[in-house]
Amino acid sequence: MVKKVCVLGLGYIGLPTASLLAIKGFAVHGVDISQHTVDLISQGKAHIHEPDLDIMVKAAVQSGQLAVSTEPVAADVFVLAVPTPFLEDQKPDLSYVHQATMSIMPYLQPGNIVVLESTSPVGTTERIAGWIAESRPDLGVTESLHNECERVFIAHCPERVMPGQILRELVENDRIIGGIDSPSTQKAVEFYQQFVSGMILETNSRTAEIAKLVENSFRDVNIAFANELSLICDHLGINVWEMIRLANHHPRVNILQPGPGVGGHCIAVDPWFLVDAAPEQTRLIHTARVVNDYKPGYIVERIKQRAERFKDPVIACLGLSFKANIDDLRESPSVKIAENLSRLTIGTLLVVEPHIQSLPESLRQEHVHLTELEEAIRRSDIVVLLVNHDMFQRIDRNLLKEKIVLDTRGFL
């Protein structure tokens, strides 16, 4: 019976997971390499914005069920929820996974379960098994060589949650669980059945890994189609949002909405893992990535053309997060657009992002200011809507009549 869980990585997935498990009655020890993050959570505070997460963290810490530090402890289950970014050449960076795995080596005991939740290239879970086998030869990692009393169980269970809905979807979403062998799958399934109400879908680790990559690649390809349509319609002088609305009345057509690009740690990253693993077989997926990565630069060029009408233009950039109503700036095309405009120094940038307290380091320039919505609209010559936050719905459309407006979301 699982009593204690050690969660490594207390970010957008790890902290909600650790807090949820604590509320469900597990003794949870959270680990993060950031002392600042550890200190905040120890005070019962969430360092990221997610609806109701602050309440859950406070309750989990005050109950004594959630403790945090920068070092792991012994546990029954180790959940790895660390970043899996890519390098400059779009190669996957597994250094965080490796560091997390090595950090638990002294604490692993026979019967332990190690679960990788981080979205990862195919074969990563098997690599974890290899690292454990090499560093802890006293522990078995396979069914054939060791019995249950001598081995650890290793599986992959990719997260499938949407920012803004994480706490609900951690419980309600169906989960794919794939072990390095059948006993590992079964042990992980028994653990997740204790707090997941959605279906548990069993497979092997490699299939679980690629399934998550394919889910996000599917979305990336379809967004690329919408973004390419927006380029075509701009060229032909057609309203892309009206066209898509009409086309979607076909009973078998469901075109997504275009935007300034694709962001977030999943959709903008995961397809590159597939391209890296099978470069000759992923031409469509690769092209979709190129289309979506092209879009921010295209938006910047459109802004530059309009800014030429002014001697010293004031440009309002509405939104920085990668999607609406969250504070997550990871891989955000809106941030890339603001950064490019800042480097070009074509005018003053008034950035409106209601979900952050300060600008990211890359935008801390004299001519870039984090500004309230009303002031940004009033002072600007050019208004660029980059994120369709709900609060932007209250913009007085009459104030926009004297402005040049670029709406990348079809929101205004």
Backbone hydrogen bonds, N-H to C=O, Kabsch-Sander energy under -0.5 kcal/mol:
donor,donor_aa,acceptor,acceptor_aa,energy
5,V,27,A,-2.7
6,C,77,V,-3.0
7,V,5,V,-0.6
7,V,29,H,-2.1
8,L,6,C,-0.6
8,L,79,V,-3.1
9,G,7,V,-0.6
9,G,31,V,-3.4
15,L,11,G,-1.8
17,T,13,I,-2.2
18,A,14,G,-2.9
19,S,15,L,-2.6
20,L,16,P,-2.6
21,L,17,T,-2.6
22,A,18,A,-2.0
23,I,19,S,-2.3
24,K,20,L,-2.0
25,G,22,A,-1.5
26,F,21,L,-2.3
27,A,3,K,-2.6
28,V,26,F,-0.7
28,V,65,Q,-3.3
29,H,5,V,-2.7
30,G,28,V,-0.5
30,G,67,A,-3.1
31,V,7,V,-2.8
32,D,69,S,-1.6
35,Q,33,I,-0.7
38,V,34,S,-2.1
39,D,35,Q,-2.7
40,L,36,H,-2.2
41,I,37,T,-2.4
42,S,38,V,-2.3
43,Q,39,D,-1.0
43,Q,40,L,-0.8
44,G,41,I,-2.3
45,K,40,L,-2.1
50,E,48,I,-0.6
53,L,50,E,-2.4
54,D,50,E,-0.6
56,M,52,D,-1.9
57,V,53,L,-2.9
58,K,54,D,-2.1
59,A,55,I,-2.2
60,A,56,M,-2.6
61,V,57,V,-2.6
62,Q,58,K,-2.6
63,S,59,A,-1.7
64,G,61,V,-1.3
65,Q,60,A,-1.0
66,L,60,A,-1.5
67,A,28,V,-2.3
67,A,65,Q,-0.5
69,S,30,G,-2.1
76,D,4,K,-2.1
77,V,4,K,-1.6
78,F,113,I,-2.9
79,V,6,C,-2.8
79,V,77,V,-0.5
80,L,78,F,-0.6
80,L,115,V,-3.1
81,A,8,L,-3.0
81,A,79,V,-0.7
87,L,91,K,-3.5
90,Q,87,L,-2.1
93,D,85,P,-2.9
94,L,92,P,-0.7
98,H,94,L,-2.5
99,Q,95,S,-2.7
100,A,96,Y,-2.5
101,T,97,V,-2.5
102,M,98,H,-2.7
103,S,99,Q,-1.9
104,I,100,A,-1.0
104,I,101,T,-0.7
105,M,101,T,-0.5
105,M,102,M,-0.9
107,Y,104,I,-1.6
108,L,104,I,-1.0
108,L,105,M,-0.8
111,G,151,R,-3.7
112,N,109,Q,-2.1
113,I,76,D,-2.1
114,V,153,F,-3.4
115,V,78,F,-3.1
115,V,113,I,-0.5
116,L,155,A,-2.6
117,E,80,L,-2.8
117,E,115,V,-0.7
118,S,80,L,-1.2
124,T,121,P,-1.9
127,R,123,G,-1.7
128,I,124,T,-2.1
129,A,125,T,-1.9
130,G,126,E,-2.0
131,W,127,R,-2.6
132,I,128,I,-2.4
133,A,129,A,-2.6
134,E,130,G,-2.2
135,S,131,W,-2.4
136,R,132,I,-3.1
139,L,136,R,-2.3
140,G,150,E,-2.0
146,H,142,T,-1.2
150,E,147,N,-2.0
151,R,147,N,-0.6
151,R,148,E,-0.5
152,V,140,G,-2.6
153,F,112,N,-2.7
155,A,114,V,-2.5
156,H,178,G,-2.9
157,C,116,L,-2.2
159,E,117,E,-1.4
165,Q,162,M,-2.7
169,E,165,Q,-2.7
170,L,166,I,-2.5
171,V,167,L,-0.6
171,V,168,R,-0.8
172,E,168,R,-2.5
173,N,169,E,-1.9
175,R,199,M,-2.8
177,I,201,L,-2.9
178,G,156,H,-2.7
179,G,203,T,-1.0
180,I,154,I,-2.2
185,T,181,D,-2.0
186,Q,182,S,-2.4
187,K,183,P,-2.4
188,A,184,S,-2.2
189,V,185,T,-2.5
190,E,186,Q,-2.3
191,F,187,K,-1.4
192,Y,188,A,-2.5
193,Q,189,V,-2.3
194,Q,191,F,-1.3
195,F,192,Y,-1.7
196,V,192,Y,-2.2
197,S,171,V,-2.6
198,G,171,V,-1.5
201,L,175,R,-3.4
201,L,199,M,-0.6
202,E,200,I,-0.6
203,T,177,I,-2.2
205,S,179,G,-2.0
208,A,204,N,-2.3
209,E,205,S,-2.4
210,I,206,R,-2.3
211,A,207,T,-2.2
212,K,208,A,-1.5
213,L,209,E,-1.6
214,V,210,I,-2.7
215,E,211,A,-2.3
216,N,212,K,-1.8
217,S,213,L,-2.0
218,F,214,V,-2.8
219,R,215,E,-1.4
220,D,216,N,-2.2
221,V,217,S,-2.7
222,N,218,F,-1.8
223,I,219,R,-2.4
224,A,220,D,-2.3
225,F,221,V,-1.8
226,A,222,N,-1.7
227,N,223,I,-2.9
228,E,224,A,-2.7
229,L,225,F,-2.1
230,S,226,A,-1.8
231,L,227,N,-1.6
232,I,228,E,-2.3
233,C,229,L,-2.9
234,D,230,S,-2.2
235,H,231,L,-2.0
236,L,232,I,-1.8
237,G,233,C,-0.9
237,G,234,D,-0.7
238,I,233,C,-2.8
240,V,238,I,-0.8
243,M,239,N,-2.2
244,I,240,V,-2.6
245,R,241,W,-2.1
246,L,242,E,-2.1
247,A,243,M,-2.8
248,N,244,I,-2.4
249,H,246,L,-1.6
250,H,247,A,-1.8
253,V,250,H,-1.7
264,G,330,R,-2.6
268,A,264,G,-0.6
269,V,266,C,-1.2
270,D,266,C,-3.2
272,W,269,V,-1.4
273,F,269,V,-0.7
273,F,270,D,-1.2
274,L,270,D,-1.1
275,V,271,P,-2.3
276,D,272,W,-2.6
277,A,273,F,-1.6
278,A,274,L,-2.4
281,Q,278,A,-1.1
282,T,279,P,-0.6
286,H,282,T,-2.7
287,T,283,R,-2.2
288,A,284,L,-2.3
289,R,285,I,-1.8
290,V,286,H,-2.0
291,V,287,T,-2.6
292,N,288,A,-2.5
293,D,289,R,-2.4
294,Y,290,V,-1.4
295,K,291,V,-1.1
298,Y,294,Y,-1.7
299,I,295,K,-2.2
300,V,296,P,-2.2
301,E,297,G,-2.0
302,R,298,Y,-1.8
303,I,299,I,-2.1
304,K,300,V,-2.6
305,Q,301,E,-2.1
306,R,302,R,-1.5
307,A,303,I,-2.3
308,E,304,K,-1.2
309,R,306,R,-1.3
310,F,307,A,-1.9
315,I,313,P,-0.5
315,I,348,T,-3.3
316,A,314,V,-0.5
316,A,382,I,-3.2
317,C,315,I,-0.6
317,C,350,L,-2.3
318,L,316,A,-0.7
318,L,384,V,-2.9
319,G,317,C,-1.0
319,G,352,V,-2.8
322,F,328,D,-2.3
326,I,323,K,-0.8
329,L,327,D,-0.5
332,S,329,L,-2.0
335,V,320,L,-0.6
336,K,332,S,-1.7
337,I,333,P,-2.3
338,A,334,S,-2.3
339,E,335,V,-2.8
340,N,336,K,-2.4
341,L,337,I,-2.3
342,S,338,A,-2.4
343,R,339,E,-2.3
344,L,340,N,-1.8
345,T,341,L,-1.0
345,T,342,S,-0.6
346,I,341,L,-0.8
348,T,313,P,-2.2
349,L,367,H,-3.2
350,L,315,I,-2.9
350,L,348,T,-0.5
351,V,349,L,-0.7
351,V,369,H,-3.2
352,V,317,C,-2.7
353,E,351,V,-0.6
356,I,353,E,-1.5
363,L,360,P,-2.3
364,R,361,E,-1.5
365,Q,363,L,-2.0
368,V,365,Q,-1.7
369,H,349,L,-2.5
371,T,351,V,-3.3
371,T,369,H,-0.6
376,A,372,E,-2.3
377,I,373,L,-2.5
378,R,374,E,-2.3
379,R,375,E,-2.5
380,S,376,A,-1.5
381,D,314,V,-3.1
382,I,314,V,-2.1
383,V,404,I,-3.1
384,V,316,A,-3.3
384,V,382,I,-0.5
385,L,383,V,-0.6
385,L,406,L,-2.3
386,L,318,L,-2.2
386,L,384,V,-0.7
387,V,318,L,-1.9
389,H,387,V,-1.4
392,F,389,H,-1.3
393,Q,390,D,-2.1
394,R,391,M,-1.3
395,I,392,F,-1.5
397,R,395,I,-0.8
399,L,396,D,-1.5
400,L,396,D,-0.5
400,L,397,R,-0.9
401,K,398,N,-0.9
403,K,400,L,-1.7
404,I,381,D,-2.3
405,V,403,K,-0.6
406,L,383,V,-3.0
407,D,405,V,-0.6
408,T,385,L,-2.1
408,T,406,L,-0.8
